[in-house]
Amino acid sequence: MLNIENVSKIFEEKNSHQVLENISMTMKEGEFACVLGPSGCGKSVFLYLLAGFLKPTQGKILLDEKPIEKPTTERILIFQDYTLFPWRTVYENILFGLEKTDLAPEQKNELVLKYLDMVGLKKFKDWHPHTLSGGMKQRAAIARALISNPKVLLMDEPFSALDPEYRKYMRQSLEKIWQKNPKTVVFVTHSINEAIYLADTIYLFSSLPAKIKNVYRVDLPRPRDPRSEEFLAISRDIETQISEEFNKMLEHDPFVDQALKNILKNSI
């Protein structure tokens, strides 16, 4: 279980800058949680805290009742840009997740082939990353993360660079992979539809300093139909909430003049 208890994050540079304020949530083992919110509201900072790359200014983050103090393989973060090793083949990239284990070579090979098959890349195992599409690279990154058997998979807008059709395919693929290998997932996205399609729970962040504005428990059968009335109702509500937060952000942005603010507000 992942517990976030009254977490705040303040960056002390020339001026104090608070990004997160009193964030609290509990994620059960195997839960798929999505984090939504306006651009620049601290979603990625939140993931870095969960990964252990940053420490909270206030509050606690606990995994199975133990505090998160540094990065470990219990929590693996998948970035937007795939972060595959360009000099390694797909097979060798995924094998990297096992290099610090005591498994025999035969066991490692069996596991790599299992995860290659799970993400649909078995016939591309000898290819190098530069020969792959963006979606294939991201599937390889997911396989490399899963093979090390983390308790929590953290995903920072992993499909943002893909075209709409491939993005749709990737979220369907991720759902199938997660159902076969049900890890706790914390998934940051800007896409409302993506969040509703994937999540058991959606946490909607406010504008800075980010608080939890709303929590949505998505109790819809899988695979979800984005055209269903229940799906569309959740989408409309979230869109309204995000528009409100975007307007608040505009009101406090010194680089946006009042005329532009009025145009943007009237166009939302």
N, C-alpha and C positions, 0 to 999 in steps of 0.2 A: 504494500500500500504506500502511496506517495502522499505525504501531507505537507501542505504549504500553510504556514501559520503566521498571519499578520506580517507579511514580508513587505518591506519598503527598500528602495534603492535610491541613494543620492550620490551623484558624482560631484566630488569636490575639485573643481578646476579653479579658474579665476573667480567664478561665481558658483554658488551652490546650485545644483540642477537636480531636482527630484524627478525621477522617471516612473517609479512604482510607489504606490501608497496603500499599505494595509491589504495586501492580496492574500486571501485565504481560500483554499480549496482542498478537497480530498479526492484522490483518484484510486479506485479499486484496481487490484491486479487484473490485467487483461482488458481494462477499459480503454476506449478510443476517445480521447478528448481533443477538441479543436479550440484554438484561441483566435478570435477575430477582434478587429478594432481598426480605427483610422490609422493611416500611415504615420509612422513616427511616434506611436503611442507606447513603445517599449516592449513589444511582443518578442523581438529577438533577444533583448536584454533579459527578459524573463526566462527564455530557453537557456541562455548562458549561465544563469543562476542555477537552474536545475542540473545543468551539465557539470557544474562545479568550476567553471572558468572564472566566474565572478562570485563574490560573497555578498550576501544581503547586508544593508546598513542596519536594518532592524528585522526582527522576526527569525523564524527557523524553517528550514526545509529538511524533512525527514523521509528516508526511504526505509521501510520496514522498521520504523522507530529509531533508526540510526541517523545522525546528522550528516548531511552532504557537505563535505569540507574540501574536496578536490576532485578532479576528473578521474573516473575509473571506467572500466569496461562494463560495469553494471548499468551505465547510462551512456548511450552512444548518440551523438548528434550528427544528423545528415544535413548538409548545407545545400544551398541552391545550385552551387556550381560543381557538384558531383565529387570533387576531390579524389579522383582516381589517380593512381601512379601511371604516368604516360608510358614509362619504359616497361611496364608489366602487362602481360596478357590479362584478359578477363579472368581466366582461371587463377593466375598468380595474384591478381588483386584480391580475389575472394579468399584465397589461401592465406593472405596476410593476416586475416582475422584469427587464424589459428596458430600463428608462428610462435607465440609465447606459451603454448599449451604443451603438455607432455604426451599428447596422442601419438601413436605410431603413424608412420607415413601412409599406411594403407587406410587407417581410420580417417586421416585428414582428407585423403583423396575421395573416400566414400562420402564424406560430409560435403565437400566442395561440389561434387557432382549432384548431390541431393538438392543443394540450394541453387545451383545453376538450373536444374530442372524446374524448381519451384518458381523461379522468376522468368522462365522461358528463354534462357540464354545458353543452353547446353551445346547447341551446334555452333555457337560463337565463342566457345571457351578459349580458342587460340588467337582470337582477334585482339588488337591493341585499341585502347580507348579512342584514338583519333579516327578510327574507322567506323565507330558506332554512332548512331543517332543520339540525340539528347535523352530520349526516353530510355534507350538501352543502357546508356551510361548510368542513369539514375536507378534502373533496376539492378545493375551490378553493384552500385553503392549500397542499396538496400540489402542485397544478399550478403555483402561483406559485413554489414552491421549485424545482421541476424545470426550469422554463423558463429559469432563470439558469444551468443546466448545472453544478451543483455536483459536486465529486468525491465528497463525503460528505453524506448526508442523515441528520440527527440527529432522532429523534422521541421526545418525552417524554410517554409515556402518551397518545397522540393520540386514542384512542377511549374513554377512561375515562368521559366524560360521556354516552355513548350507551346506549340500552337494549340488552339482550342480542341481539335479532334484528338490529338495525341494526349492532351491533358485529360480528356474524358476517359480515354483508354487506360491511362496510368492510374487514375483513381479507382477504376474498376479492378485493375490488376492488384493495386495495393490492398483493396478490401479482401480479395481472394487470398492473398498472401497472409494477411493478418488473421483471417479466419482459420487458415491452416496452422498458423504459428502465433497464437493470441498473446502478444506482448502488450504491456501498457504503452500506449502511444500518446505523445503530446505533439500536436500538429498545428503549426502556425500557418495561416493562410489569409489572403485578402479576398478570396472567393467565397461568397455566401453559399452558393450552390455546392461547392466542394465540401464545405464544412457540414452542411445538412446531409449530404450524401454519405459522408464517412463517419460522422461522430455519434457516439452515444450521448456525449455531453458537449455543449458549446459554451465557452466562457467569453462573454463580450466585454472587452476593455473599453474604458472611457478614454477621452483625450488626456494629455498630460496634466498633472501626474496621474498615471493610469490607475484606476480602481476597477473593480468588477461591477459593471453597470447592470448586467443581467446574466442569468444562467438559464440555458435551454436544455431540457432533457428530451432527446430526440427518440421518441418511442414509435418508430415507423419500421415496418417489415423490410428486411433486406432481400435482394437488392432494391434500392429505393427508386421510385419513379419521380423525377423532377417535375413532371406535369400534373401530379396528383394535387388535389386541393389542400390536403394537409401539409405537403411539402411547400406549396406556394404561400400558404398562410404564414408559416414560420419565416420564409424568405422575406415577405413583405414587412413583417414586424422587425426583423433584424435590420433591413435596409432603412427603415424609419429611424431606428435607434442610432445607427451609424451616421446618418445624415445630421441628426441632432448634435452628435459629438464633433462632426466635421465643421458645423457652423460655429460651435464654441471655439474650436481651434482657430478658425479664421478671425474671430473677434479679438483674439489675443496675439495675432501674428503681426509684428511691427513692419514686416516687409510687404504686406498686402494692403494697398490703399483702399479707402472706403468705397470708391466707385467700383473697384473690382470685386470687393467683398459683396456688394449688393447684387452684382451680375451673377456671381457664383451661387449665392444663396437662392436667387430666383430661378436658377437653372436646375437646382437639385430636386 
